[in-house]
Structure formats: C-alpha cells, structure tokens
Amino acid sequence: MTQYVSKPVNDKGFVEWSHEEDQIWHDLVTRQLGFIKQRACKEYLRGLELLDLPIDRVPQLPEINEVLKRETGWQVEPVPALINFDKFFALLANKKFPVATFLRSRAEFDYLQEPDFFHEIFGHCAMLTNPQFAEFTHTYGQLGQNATSKERVYLARLYWFTVEFGLVKEESGCKIYGGGILSSPGETVYSLDDPKPLREPFDIHTVLRTPYRIDIMQPEYFVLDSIEELYKLSQMDLMFHVKQAMKAGLLPPLFEPKEVTHA
C-alpha cells in the first residue's frame, strides 16, 4: 500500500503543483543532474535534452507529451499511485507510459519504494524519446497483455533488469539507461562505481530467471552491448524464452530474504 495519492489532472492535462512541490522537484533534479552527467548513456542524455525539463517547477504532462509524440508516438498517462498489471500492460501496449501524479515528500527525499512523478518523468521519459527503446517497451506491453499471471511474473524480471535497472556498454565504459537507477543518486553511483555488485553481460535466459528485491541496492546488473540490443529483443519470440525460463525455474537469489528470523 502507498501513503501517497495522485493529484487531480484538469481537462487540459495540468496538475496544480504547490510551491513546496516545485522546490522539491528543483532540488531532486539539480542534485541528480550532477550524478548522471558522466554516468548516463548517450541516448538518455539526448532524450533529456529533447525534453528540456524545467528546473524551477514541476513539468506538466502536456509538455512531456508534445516531445514524446513527436519523437516516438508515445504519451504519458496520469494514473493513481498504484495500478494493477492489467492496466500497466494495457497502457504500454497502447504506447502510453503510466505516471502517478504525486511527488515524494521531503521526509522521503532520498528514497521511496513506489514510483513517483520524479522517478517516472526524470528516470524514464528521456529513454522513451529513443525509437529502439520505445519499440521494446511497446512490444513488452503487448506481450504482457496476453500473458498468464505466472508468465507476467517472469516478464516482470525482464522489465526490472532493463527498463528499471539496465546498464549498457559505451566506448568510454559502462553507462546507465535504467530509470530506477537514474532517479536514485545512491544507486547511480553504486551501480557503476562500487565493486560489490555483479555486472554481467545481458543474457535473456538468465535475466528471466534472476530474482530481485525492490527495497535494496541491486546485487546484480545486466549489461547490453548497445541499446539496439533492446530492439533486437523486441523482434524475438520472447514468450518462447519465458516458457523456457519457467521450465528451468529461478536461479538462487544473491540477497537475504526480506525478513530473517533468528532462532
């Protein structure tokens, strides 16, 4: 459950953000820009340039939509704080990216578990200006729409280790394209600079079988050779790989269970 409630959107698609929320947005963006400059992939940085997000106030959905529509035909869609899988996949299948219209409080400035407006807009929308990434996300939504509930659990791992926590190779080294990392200052540094996590070459079979936890720094990341690899994935029979992964079962987790009970 979430303590947050999405703010209403008027008939022009605008949200009435408060002065305090404008300040929180400003502080989140300015802090994160310093971390991502040398660490985000070139596709993300180009997308951020195209979006030209305001710094001194929370952006409005129509401003984002104008750029996404022009570049890839996508739109952002305001949603309640949490939505179910049916709604999530249906939106992606229709080239609509769900965005909860609430912003984290000062008390949770550094981290919150549920995706807020900053995470969705700053973390994800820049990559949605890239046609190859956008096509992968669209295909993913279409597959999820028709998948069984068990297949969706396996598909969720693919989304987690790409759209949320993906890394990609560039000439100058490993870079970030996952929105879950790019909206978190701690994980932006940790994912590339810390010696602890594994950084493995992307392998679809392994990714689909790798457990994850949402409330910890990731113990493992998967690295694409290029963003084009996502497009190639979108052209494959991904459900064949999902079924193979389901037969093989999960790999052992690289983290402790959420609740450890001591005798």
N, C-alpha and C positions, 0 to 999 in steps of 0.2 A: 504494500500500500504506500501511497505517497502523501506527504503532508501538503504538497503544492496543488493549486488549482489553476488551470489555464485561464488567462484573462479573455474577456469577450472581444470578438472581432466585429467591427461595424460593417455596414453594407458596402463600404469601399475597400474592405480588407485591412483597415487600420486598427491598431491596438493603442489604447491610451496608456502609455508607459509613464510612470511617475518620475519626478526629478531624481529620487533616490535610485530608481532602476537605471536611469540614464547614467548616473555616476558609477554604479556597479558595472554596467556594460563598458564604460570608458576604462575603468581600472582593469577589468578582465582582458580587454583587447590589448591595451598598451603593454601590460605585463607579458602576455603571450607572444606578441609580435617580436619581442626581444629574444625569446627562446627558439622560435621557429625559423628565423631568418636563414640560419646556416644548416637547419636540420630537415625542413620540409622539402618534399620532392618538387621538381620544376613545374609539374602540372598543377600542383596545389597553389604554388606561388603565382602562377599565371592566372589561375582562377580567382584568387584573392584580388589581384589587380583588376580583373574584369568586373568583379562585384563592387569594388570601390566602396567598401562598407564605411559608414560614418563612424567616427571615433567618439564624438562627444554626446551621442544619443543612440538609443536602441534603433536599429533599422526597422523599416516597415516591410511587410510581406510583398506588397506590390513592387517595391524597389528591387527585391531579390528576383521576383518572378519575371520582371522585364528582361533581366540579363539571362536567366536560365532558359526562358522561352526562345530567345534569340540564338543562343549557343547550341542547345541540345533538345529543345522542345519540352523540357521538364518544368514543373511548377512546385512550389512548396504549398502544403495544405495544412491549415491550422487544425489541431486535434486536442482532445482533453489530455491531461498529464500522462495517462497510461492508456494504451489501446491494445486490443487482443490481436492474435496472429492473423485472423481472418481479415480484419480491417487493414493491418500492416501490409500484408501481401497484396491485397486488392489495390491499395494506393500505389505501391511500387509498380504493379502490373500496368497501371494507367499513367505512368510517368509523373506521379505525384509523391513528393517526399514529405512524410509527416513531421510537423513541427509543433511541439507543445508551446503554447504562448504564455509561459511563465519563466521568470528569471530567478536564479538561485538567490538566497538571502546572504547577507554579509557573514552570518554565522557559518554558512557552508560555502564560503567563497572559494576555498581550495579544492574541495571535493564534495560531490553528492552522487548518490548511486543512480538516480533517474536522470534521463537526458533532458536538459533544459534548453531554452532558446539559444543560449550561447553555444552549447555543445552542437546543436543541430545546424545553426547558421554558420558560425565560425569554423566548427570542426568539419562539417560535411559539404556545405553548398559549393565551396570552391572546386572540389573534385567533380561535382555534378555539371560543371561547365565543360568537362573533358568528354568528348564523344565516346571514347572507348570505355571509360569508367561508367558513364551513363548507360551505355548499352548493356554492360554486365549487370548493373543494378536493375534495369528493366527486365532482363531475362530472369534474374533471380526472383523478382516479384511474380512473374508468370508461372515459374516452376512451383513456387511456394503456394500459390493459389490452388493448384491442382494436387498438391501433395497430401499424404495422410498425416495425421498428427505425429506419428513416430518418424516419418521421413522429414517433417519440418524440424524436429529436434536436431537431426543430422545437418540439415541445411543451415540451421542457426549457427553451427560451428564455422561453416564456410563464410558467412557474413561477418562473424566475430573476428576471424583471423585475416580478413581482407578489408572490408569497408570500415570496420571499427579499429582494428589493431594491426593493419598491414604495413610492411616495410618494402622498399623497392631499391634495387641497385642503380646507382648512377656512377659516372666516371670518377667522381670525387669521393665515392664511398656509399654507404647505406643511407637512405633517406626515408622519411615518413610520409605515408599518404592516408593512414587510418585516422578517422575523425575522433575516435576515442582517445588516441594519443595526442592529436593536435589541439585538443581543447583542454589538456591537462599539463600544466607546467612540470609537475613532478615526473610524469611518465614520458614527456617529450625528452627530457634529459636522460632518464633511466633507460629508455628503450634503445638508445644509441650509444650512450657513454658508459653505462655500468657494466662491469664484467660478469655479473651474476646471470642474467637471462641467456637462454639459448637463442641463437638466430640461425634458423635452418632454411635451406633452400625450399621454396614452395613446392609441395607435392600434394595433389588433390586427395589421394587416398589417406595420407597421414593427417591432413587438416581435418577431414570429415570425422576422424576417429579420436581427435585430441580433446580431452575435457578442458573446461576453463571455469574460472570463477570471476564474477564481475566486481568483487569488492577488494581485490588485491592488485598489486603490480604484477603484470603478466610474467610468468616464469619462462615463457617461450614465445617467440615471434617467427613468422614465416616471411621469407624474402622473395619477392618476384624479381625476375630478370629485367622486366620493364612493365609499364602499365599496359602495354599491348597484350601481355600475357592474360590480363583480365578479359580483354575482348575475345581472345582465343578460347578461354574457358566458356564464355557465353555461347560459343558456336559448337561446343562439345555436347555429348549426351550426358549431362551432369547427373541425371536421375539414375543412369546405369551405375555411376560411381557411388551414388548414395546407397543404392541397393547392395553393392559390393561391400561398402563400409559397414552396413547394417549386419551383413553376414559375418564379417570379421570381428565385429564388436569393438568396444572402446579400448584405447591404449591406457596404461596405468597413468594416473594423474601425477603431475610434477609439483603438487601442492598438498598441504594438510587439509583434511576435511574441515568444513566451516566451524563445526563445534567438536572440540576434542574433549572427551570425558576421561578423567583420570580415576583409576580405581583407588 
